[in-house]
């Protein structure tokens, strides 16, 4: 993540926003701590179950995912925001 200590994670589907703290391992961990029910399975970037659409901003992967990720998609289990981002879920 950039030098910012936190980043804002906006949801395109509704106007909600959560703070991502550098203490979180991944976007999935952060959203779970905020009581969001996000589908997942492997937590390693293998399965793609935690796939979301990145509408704005950029992410940094903790490790390169093995699951296929299309342009504009992210795997929440293995990435962190690089500044403020906007996500949408299908």
N, C-alpha and C positions, 0 to 999 in steps of 0.2 A: 504494500500500500504506500502511497505517497507519504510525504512528511506530516500530513494531517493525522491527528490522533483519532478522529472519528470521521465517518462519512454518513451521509443520509441515503437511505434506501427508500425510494418512492415506489408506489404500486400504481401502475397505469390504470388498472381496472376500477380502482376507487381512490380516493384522495388521501389514503393513509401513508404514513411515513414512519420509519424506525431508524434509530441510530445504530450504526455498526461501529463497535469499539475494536481497537487493535488487539484486545485480549481474546477476541473470538477466533477460533481456528478456521471457520469458513462461514459463508453466507447461510448455509443450512443451520449450523450451530447457533448463529445469531438469531435467526428467525424462530427457531425452537425455543430459545431463551425468552423470546417475546410472546410465547404461547401461540405461534402460528403453526397450523397443522400442514406440514409440507410432505408430500409423498417422497419416500426414499427407500432404498434397499441396501446397497453396498457401502455407502459412505466413502468410496474409494475412486469414483470416476469410471467404474467398469460398466455399470448397467444403464445409466441414463435416466433412471426413474425420477430424479430431482430436477429434470430439465425445465428451464424457464426461458422466456424471451427477454433479451436485453434491449430495451427500447432506446435508452440513452446512457452514455457513460462507457466506462471500460472496467474490466476485471483483470486480476492477475491470478493465474492458477498456482496453487501450492505445489501441485505436480500435474503434469500433462495428462488429461483424461484419456482412457483407452476407448471409451464409448464414442461413437461418431457424434460430433457436434457441428451442426450447420451454422453458417454465418448468421449472426444475430441471436444465437442461443448460448446459454451457459449452463453448466452443471453446478448447482448450488453447493454440493458436498465438498468440492475441492477448489473453490475460488474465493477471493476476497475482492471487494470493490477498490478501484483505484480512483478515489474521489466519489462524488455523488453519482448515483445511478438510478435508473427507472426500470423496474421489472414488470412483466405481465405473465400470467399463468393461463394455460389453455384449459 
